[in-house]
Amino acid sequence: MEIRLAQREDSDSILKIIQQAQTYLREQNIPQWQNGYPNMDTVIQDIESNRNYVMWDESKIVGTCMLSFDRDPYYEVIEGKWLADEPYVVIHRIAIDTTVKGKGLAASFFKFAELQAKEKGVNYMRIDTHELNQSMRKCIEKNGFKECGIVYVMDHAPRIGYEREI
């Protein structure tokens, strides 16, 4: 598996994986990513800002995520407490193709984000998810993140915010 910056020509494959995740969340009665977000505009914006990464398995894209080193405005206020008030890398819009889901590939994105952060001298990683998204919560916690509290994202939707020291 290889992780690389996404290119414009990857956008259809990225959106397909996101749509698979949206279907999974809907089937699990999780009201996350059910309001038309993320969509192709989100994917293109992430690609054009050099923040979208894809996981490639020699024949196709099998995963996607967005990494940012900018302070996330939704993380400025938390009902709880972050581990530190230091620069961090944030992981958003992580999704794995359903044909390879459950094989621990999300952990590869976390490791990749950690390596990117180390190169920039950043010592913390943050991520959030819906409280009902048990599979993602389990994955996040299995990868060393600590639950820090509730953040409010787009449309003031509550999410559980996690942080991990690198």
TIKOLLUM-148423 format. One line per 10 residues: number of its first residue (from 0); their letters; for each residue x, y, z of N, C-alpha, C, CB. Coordinates in pm, whole numbers, padded with zeros to 5 digits, always signed. Glycine has a CB too. Layout:
BEGIN
NUM) a) X Y Z X Y Z X Y Z X Y Z ~ ...
This chain:
BEGIN
0) meirlaqred) +00084 -00119 +00000 +00000 +00000 +00000 +00088 +00125 +00000 -00095 +00000 +00122 ~ +00046 +00221 -00075 +00115 +00349 -00084 +00016 +00460 -00050 +00178 +00371 -00226 ~ +00061 +00560 +00022 -00020 +00679 +00048 +00047 +00795 -00023 -00037 +00707 +00203 ~ -00033 +00868 -00099 +00020 +00982 -00175 -00083 +01094 -00179 +00058 +00939 -00319 ~ -00037 +01213 -00215 -00128 +01325 -00237 -00224 +01290 -00349 -00050 +01454 -00269 ~ -00349 +01324 -00331 -00448 +01300 -00435 -00428 +01397 -00551 -00591 +01312 -00379 ~ -00463 +01350 -00668 -00459 +01430 -00790 -00602 +01452 -00838 -00371 +01362 -00900 ~ -00622 +01551 -00920 -00756 +01583 -00972 -00822 +01460 -01035 -00747 +01697 -01076 ~ -00744 +01379 -01105 -00801 +01260 -01171 -00845 +01152 -01072 -00700 +01201 -01268 ~ -00810 +01166 -00945 -00853 +01072 -00841 -00992 +01106 -00785 -00752 +01071 -00729
10) sdsilkiiqq) -01046 +01220 -00823 -01167 +01271 -00756 -01286 +01176 -00765 -01205 +01403 -00817 ~ -01308 +01112 -00877 -01422 +01019 -00888 -01405 +00899 -00794 -01436 +00969 -01033 ~ -01284 +00846 -00787 -01258 +00732 -00698 -01274 +00772 -00551 -01116 +00675 -00722 ~ -01227 +00890 -00518 -01239 +00940 -00380 -01387 +00956 -00344 -01165 +01076 -00364 ~ -01464 +01019 -00433 -01606 +01039 -00406 -01679 +00906 -00393 -01670 +01123 -00516 ~ -01642 +00808 -00473 -01706 +00675 -00465 -01684 +00615 -00326 -01649 +00580 -00574 ~ -01564 +00626 -00273 -01535 +00572 -00140 -01612 +00649 -00033 -01383 +00579 -00111 ~ -01620 +00780 -00048 -01698 +00861 +00047 -01846 +00822 +00041 -01682 +01011 +00017 ~ -01897 +00798 -00079 -02037 +00758 -00092 -02061 +00620 -00030 -02078 +00757 -00240 ~ -01964 +00530 -00040 -01976 +00401 +00028 -01987 +00422 +00179 -01855 +00310 -00005
20) aqtylreqni) -01905 +00513 +00231 -01908 +00543 +00375 -02042 +00605 +00413 -01793 +00638 +00414 ~ -02093 +00693 +00329 -02223 +00755 +00357 -02333 +00648 +00363 -02256 +00861 +00249 ~ -02328 +00553 +00271 -02426 +00444 +00270 -02413 +00360 +00397 -02409 +00355 +00146 ~ -02291 +00326 +00434 -02267 +00249 +00556 -02324 +00322 +00678 -02116 +00222 +00575 ~ -02294 +00450 +00690 -02342 +00528 +00804 -02495 +00532 +00807 -02285 +00670 +00799 ~ -02556 +00550 +00691 -02703 +00553 +00683 -02760 +00418 +00726 -02749 +00587 +00539 ~ -02701 +00309 +00678 -02748 +00175 +00714 -02733 +00146 +00863 -02672 +00070 +00635 ~ -02637 +00211 +00927 -02615 +00193 +01070 -02695 +00294 +01154 -02466 +00207 +01102 ~ -02779 +00374 +01086 -02858 +00479 +01152 -02771 +00582 +01223 -02955 +00417 +01252 ~ -02659 +00614 +01161 -02568 +00716 +01213 -02587 +00841 +01128 -02417 +00667 +01211
30) pqwqngypnm) -02634 +00951 +01188 -02662 +01071 +01109 -02538 +01155 +01079 -02763 +01156 +01182 ~ -02435 +01091 +01034 -02310 +01158 +00998 -02294 +01148 +00846 -02186 +01095 +01073 ~ -02253 +01257 +00784 -02233 +01263 +00638 -02362 +01233 +00563 -02124 +01163 +00596 ~ -02476 +01272 +00617 -02604 +01243 +00552 -02672 +01366 +00494 -02695 +01177 +00651 ~ -02604 +01479 +00494 -02667 +01604 +00447 -02600 +01658 +00320 -02662 +01709 +00557 ~ -02549 +01569 +00238 -02483 +01614 +00115 -02338 +01651 +00132 -02556 +01730 +00060 ~ -02283 +01625 +00248 -02142 +01653 +00278 -02079 +01526 +00331 -02128 +01771 +00382 ~ -01959 +01497 +00293 -01878 +01562 +00189 -01930 +01527 +00049 -01731 +01520 +00203 ~ -01897 +01615 -00045 -01941 +01597 -00182 -01823 +01625 -00276 -02062 +01691 -00215 ~ -01852 +01627 -00407 -01744 +01648 -00503 -01675 +01783 -00483 -01798 +01638 -00646
40) dtviqdiesn) -01749 +01885 -00448 -01687 +02016 -00422 -01586 +02006 -00307 -01793 +02122 -00389 ~ -01622 +01933 -00202 -01532 +01912 -00088 -01405 +01840 -00133 -01603 +01833 +00024 ~ -01424 +01735 -00213 -01311 +01655 -00261 -01217 +01743 -00345 -01361 +01534 -00346 ~ -01273 +01818 -00438 -01191 +01903 -00525 -01118 +02009 -00442 -01278 +01971 -00634 ~ -01188 +02069 -00347 -01124 +02171 -00263 -01007 +02109 -00185 -01227 +02232 -00165 ~ -01027 +01989 -00130 -00919 +01922 -00057 -00800 +01892 -00148 -00970 +01792 +00006 ~ -00828 +01848 -00270 -00721 +01816 -00365 -00645 +01943 -00402 -00778 +01747 -00492 ~ -00719 +02047 -00436 -00655 +02171 -00481 -00575 +02239 -00370 -00760 +02266 -00533 ~ -00611 +02213 -00244 -00535 +02271 -00132 -00424 +02177 -00084 -00630 +02305 -00016 ~ -00400 +02069 -00159 -00296 +01971 -00126 -00315 +01912 +00014 -00158 +02035 -00135
50) rnyvmwdesk) -00440 +01880 +00048 -00471 +01823 +00178 -00532 +01684 +00168 -00564 +01914 +00253 ~ -00567 +01641 +00048 -00630 +01510 +00033 -00524 +01406 -00001 -00739 +01513 -00075 ~ -00530 +01296 +00072 -00438 +01185 +00049 -00518 +01061 +00016 -00346 +01161 +00173 ~ -00460 +00978 -00069 -00523 +00853 -00105 -00429 +00736 -00076 -00565 +00853 -00252 ~ -00491 +00623 -00049 -00418 +00498 -00031 -00439 +00415 -00157 -00465 +00421 +00099 ~ -00328 +00370 -00212 -00328 +00299 -00340 -00276 +00158 -00316 -00240 +00374 -00446 ~ -00343 +00058 -00375 -00301 -00081 -00353 -00247 -00148 -00479 -00416 -00161 -00299 ~ -00188 -00074 -00569 -00129 -00120 -00695 -00229 -00124 -00809 -00070 -00256 -00677 ~ -00359 -00134 -00778 -00456 -00137 -00886 -00564 -00031 -00873 -00520 -00272 -00891 ~ -00587 +00017 -00752 -00692 +00118 -00735 -00676 +00191 -00601 -00832 +00053 -00743
60) ivgtcmlsfd) -00749 +00300 -00589 -00754 +00375 -00464 -00846 +00300 -00368 -00804 +00521 -00487 ~ -00797 +00276 -00246 -00876 +00201 -00148 -00906 +00282 -00022 -00803 +00074 -00110 ~ -00856 +00405 -00016 -00883 +00488 +00101 -00852 +00634 +00073 -00802 +00439 +00221 ~ -00911 +00719 +00156 -00891 +00863 +00141 -00898 +00930 +00277 -00996 +00923 +00045 ~ -00827 +01039 +00290 -00839 +01122 +00410 -00787 +01262 +00379 -00761 +01059 +00530 ~ -00823 +01355 +00464 -00775 +01492 +00453 -00691 +01522 +00576 -00894 +01593 +00439 ~ -00574 +01579 +00554 -00486 +01620 +00662 -00464 +01770 +00654 -00350 +01544 +00656 ~ -00471 +01835 +00769 -00447 +01979 +00773 -00364 +02014 +00896 -00580 +02057 +00773 ~ -00273 +02108 +00877 -00193 +02160 +00988 -00243 +02297 +01033 -00046 +02168 +00948 ~ -00352 +02342 +00972 -00414 +02468 +01014 -00501 +02443 +01137 -00499 +02530 +00899
70) rdpyyevieg) -00511 +02542 +01222 -00601 +02531 +01338 -00743 +02515 +01286 -00589 +02655 +01432 ~ -00811 +02415 +01334 -00949 +02389 +01291 -01043 +02479 +01369 -00986 +02239 +01310 ~ -01120 +02563 +01302 -01208 +02654 +01376 -01311 +02582 +01461 -01280 +02746 +01279 ~ -01351 +02462 +01421 -01447 +02386 +01500 -01387 +02331 +01629 -01503 +02271 +01417 ~ -01256 +02331 +01638 -01188 +02279 +01757 -01150 +02389 +01856 -01064 +02202 +01717 ~ -01182 +02512 +01822 -01147 +02624 +01910 -01224 +02618 +02042 -01176 +02757 +01840 ~ -01346 +02568 +02037 -01428 +02554 +02158 -01458 +02406 +02176 -01560 +02639 +02150 ~ -01432 +02355 +02295 -01459 +02215 +02326 -01525 +02207 +02463 -01329 +02130 +02322 ~ -01626 +02124 +02471 -01685 +02094 +02601 -01601 +01981 +02659 -01840 +02053 +02591 ~ -01500 +02016 +02729 -01399 +01924 +02778 -01266 +01997 +02773 -01395 +01792 +02695
80) kwladepyvv) -01159 +01924 +02743 -01027 +01986 +02740 -00935 +01906 +02650 -00967 +01997 +02883 ~ -00872 +01976 +02556 -00770 +01912 +02472 -00650 +01876 +02560 -00727 +02004 +02354 ~ -00570 +01782 +02515 -00450 +01743 +02589 -00350 +01857 +02598 -00385 +01622 +02524 ~ -00342 +01937 +02491 -00246 +02048 +02489 -00296 +02157 +02396 -00105 +01998 +02444 ~ -00250 +02277 +02420 -00281 +02388 +02332 -00157 +02417 +02248 -00326 +02515 +02413 ~ -00125 +02320 +02165 -00007 +02328 +02078 -00050 +02300 +01935 +00103 +02228 +02124 ~ +00036 +02329 +01838 +00003 +02295 +01699 -00029 +02145 +01686 +00119 +02334 +01606 ~ -00116 +02113 +01591 -00158 +01975 +01570 -00187 +01952 +01422 -00283 +01941 +01656 ~ -00189 +01827 +01384 -00240 +01787 +01254 -00379 +01733 +01279 -00146 +01681 +01182 ~ -00473 +01771 +01195 -00609 +01721 +01208 -00638 +01627 +01091 -00713 +01838 +01213
90) ihriaidttv) -00706 +01518 +01123 -00744 +01419 +01023 -00896 +01430 +01005 -00701 +01273 +01065 ~ -00938 +01455 +00883 -01080 +01462 +00852 -01111 +01372 +00732 -01123 +01609 +00822 ~ -01237 +01342 +00716 -01290 +01274 +00598 -01213 +01147 +00564 -01288 +01367 +00480 ~ -01187 +01066 +00664 -01119 +00939 +00641 -01223 +00834 +00603 -01039 +00894 +00768 ~ -01196 +00763 +00496 -01289 +00659 +00449 -01209 +00551 +00377 -01398 +00720 +00355 ~ -01254 +00429 +00395 -01189 +00312 +00335 -01290 +00241 +00244 -01135 +00216 +00445 ~ -01244 +00196 +00128 -01329 +00122 +00035 -01389 +00000 +00105 -01247 +00078 -00091 ~ -01516 -00025 +00082 -01584 -00135 +00151 -01523 -00271 +00118 -01732 -00136 +00114 ~ -01456 -00285 +00004 -01398 -00415 -00032 -01277 -00451 +00055 -01357 -00414 -00179 ~ -01220 -00351 +00123 -01103 -00378 +00208 -01124 -00327 +00351 -00979 -00311 +00147
100) kgkglaasff) -01245 -00288 +00382 -01275 -00236 +00515 -01256 -00346 +00619 -01420 -00180 +00521 ~ -01210 -00305 +00738 -01189 -00401 +00847 -01052 -00465 +00847 -01292 -00507 +00839 ~ -00963 -00418 +00762 -00828 -00475 +00754 -00723 -00386 +00819 -00790 -00499 +00609 ~ -00768 -00285 +00894 -00675 -00199 +00965 -00610 -00091 +00880 -00570 -00281 +01025 ~ -00666 -00062 +00764 -00604 +00037 +00675 -00612 +00178 +00729 -00669 +00031 +00539 ~ -00714 +00209 +00807 -00723 +00344 +00865 -00601 +00372 +00952 -00853 +00359 +00949 ~ -00549 +00271 +01017 -00429 +00287 +01099 -00311 +00336 +01016 -00393 +00156 +01169 ~ -00307 +00296 +00889 -00199 +00343 +00801 -00208 +00493 +00780 -00206 +00270 +00665 ~ -00330 +00546 +00771 -00346 +00691 +00759 -00301 +00761 +00887 -00492 +00727 +00728 ~ -00331 +00703 +01003 -00287 +00762 +01129 -00134 +00764 +01137 -00346 +00685 +01249
110) kfaelqakek) -00071 +00655 +01095 +00076 +00647 +01097 +00135 +00750 +00999 +00124 +00504 +01061 ~ +00073 +00761 +00882 +00117 +00857 +00782 +00106 +00999 +00837 +00035 +00843 +00652 ~ -00007 +01031 +00900 -00027 +01164 +00959 +00079 +01191 +01065 -00168 +01177 +01020 ~ +00110 +01089 +01143 +00213 +01103 +01247 +00348 +01137 +01184 +00224 +00973 +01331 ~ +00384 +01069 +01078 +00512 +01095 +01011 +00515 +01236 +00951 +00537 +00990 +00900 ~ +00403 +01278 +00891 +00395 +01414 +00837 +00412 +01516 +00949 +00261 +01435 +00763 ~ +00349 +01490 +01062 +00356 +01582 +01176 +00500 +01591 +01229 +00261 +01537 +01289 ~ +00564 +01476 +01243 +00702 +01476 +01293 +00793 +01558 +01203 +00755 +01333 +01302 ~ +00773 +01547 +01071 +00855 +01625 +00976 +00838 +01775 +00997 +00818 +01590 +00833 ~ +00721 +01815 +01046 +00692 +01957 +01067 +00713 +02000 +01212 +00550 +01988 +01024
120) gvnymridth) +00758 +01906 +01296 +00780 +01939 +01436 +00652 +01954 +01516 +00859 +02064 +01447 ~ +00545 +01889 +01469 +00415 +01895 +01536 +00400 +01769 +01622 +00298 +01907 +01432 ~ +00355 +01788 +01746 +00352 +01677 +01842 +00214 +01623 +01878 +00418 +01719 +01965 ~ +00110 +01672 +01810 -00026 +01628 +01844 -00108 +01604 +01718 -00096 +01731 +01933 ~ -00202 +01510 +01728 -00297 +01480 +01622 -00437 +01489 +01681 -00270 +01340 +01558 ~ -00532 +01541 +01602 -00672 +01549 +01644 -00762 +01491 +01537 -00711 +01695 +01675 ~ -00877 +01443 +01582 -00979 +01386 +01494 -01111 +01392 +01568 -00945 +01238 +01451 ~ -01221 +01388 +01496 -01352 +01382 +01561 -01443 +01286 +01486 -01417 +01522 +01569 ~ -01547 +01240 +01553 -01647 +01154 +01489 -01778 +01163 +01565 -01598 +01008 +01482 ~ -01880 +01112 +01505 -02013 +01109 +01566 -02014 +01009 +01681 -02122 +01073 +01460
130) elnqsmrkci) -02087 +01041 +01787 -02090 +00952 +01904 -02144 +00814 +01871 -02174 +01014 +02014 ~ -02230 +00800 +01770 -02287 +00670 +01734 -02198 +00590 +01639 -02422 +00690 +01670 ~ -02093 +00652 +01588 -02004 +00584 +01494 -01905 +00497 +01571 -01929 +00688 +01404 ~ -01958 +00388 +01623 -01878 +00300 +01710 -01757 +00239 +01640 -01965 +00190 +01765 ~ -01771 +00205 +01513 -01656 +00144 +01444 -01541 +00244 +01433 -01697 +00094 +01304 ~ -01572 +00371 +01402 -01465 +00471 +01394 -01411 +00504 +01533 -01516 +00598 +01326 ~ -01499 +00513 +01630 -01453 +00541 +01766 -01356 +00432 +01813 -01573 +00553 +01863 ~ -01391 +00308 +01786 -01304 +00196 +01825 -01169 +00206 +01754 -01372 +00061 +01792 ~ -01172 +00239 +01626 -01049 +00254 +01549 -00963 +00367 +01604 -01082 +00280 +01402 ~ -01026 +00480 +01632 -00954 +00597 +01684 -00889 +00563 +01818 -01049 +00718 +01699
140) ekngfkecgi) -00965 +00502 +01906 -00913 +00469 +02039 -00806 +00361 +02031 -01027 +00423 +02130 ~ -00824 +00264 +01942 -00724 +00159 +01924 -00590 +00216 +01877 -00774 +00055 +01822 ~ -00596 +00332 +01809 -00475 +00396 +01759 -00420 +00502 +01853 -00503 +00457 +01625 ~ -00460 +00495 +01980 -00395 +00575 +02083 -00453 +00712 +02110 -00257 +00592 +02047 ~ -00565 +00745 +02047 -00627 +00875 +02072 -00706 +00871 +02202 -00719 +00915 +01955 ~ -00708 +00984 +02270 -00783 +01000 +02395 -00905 +01087 +02370 -00694 +01061 +02506 ~ -01018 +01046 +02423 -01140 +01126 +02412 -01123 +01252 +02497 -01265 +01045 +02456 ~ -01146 +01368 +02435 -01122 +01495 +02505 -01250 +01574 +02532 -01029 +01580 +02424 ~ -01357 +01548 +02460 -01481 +01621 +02483 -01563 +01634 +02357 -01451 +01758 +02539 ~ -01657 +01726 +02360 -01749 +01747 +02248 -01713 +01876 +02176 -01896 +01752 +02298
150) vyvmdhapri) -01703 +01866 +02043 -01685 +01982 +01957 -01809 +01991 +01869 -01553 +01972 +01872 ~ -01833 +02110 +01817 -01948 +02130 +01729 -01897 +02169 +01591 -02043 +02239 +01784 ~ -01933 +02087 +01493 -01886 +02107 +01357 -01996 +02176 +01275 -01845 +01973 +01291 ~ -01988 +02162 +01146 -02085 +02225 +01057 -02227 +02206 +01106 -02071 +02169 +00917 ~ -02308 +02305 +01091 -02448 +02302 +01134 -02461 +02276 +01284 -02525 +02195 +01056 ~ -02356 +02305 +01359 -02354 +02289 +01505 -02378 +02145 +01548 -02457 +02379 +01569 ~ -02341 +02050 +01464 -02356 +01909 +01496 -02248 +01867 +01596 -02348 +01821 +01367 ~ -02287 +01801 +01706 -02187 +01759 +01805 -02106 +01639 +01756 -02256 +01725 +01937 ~ -01978 +01643 +01787 -01887 +01532 +01755 -01796 +01510 +01875 -01804 +01560 +01626 ~ -01750 +01389 +01890 -01654 +01359 +01996 -01515 +01392 +01943 -01664 +01209 +02042
160) gyerei) -01446 +01479 +02014 -01311 +01520 +01974 -01208 +01434 +02046 -01286 +01669 +02005 ~ -01111 +01389 +01971 -01002 +01306 +02021 -00869 +01372 +01990 -01008 +01164 +01959 ~ -00772 +01344 +02076 -00638 +01395 +02054 -00537 +01287 +02095 -00614 +01527 +02134 ~ -00422 +01294 +02031 -00314 +01199 +02063 -00181 +01272 +02057 -00315 +01077 +01965 ~ -00101 +01249 +02159 +00035 +01302 +02154 +00119 +01207 +02071 +00095 +01319 +02297 ~ +00208 +01265 +01991 +00293 +01183 +01905 +00424 +01154 +01976 +00319 +01254 +01770
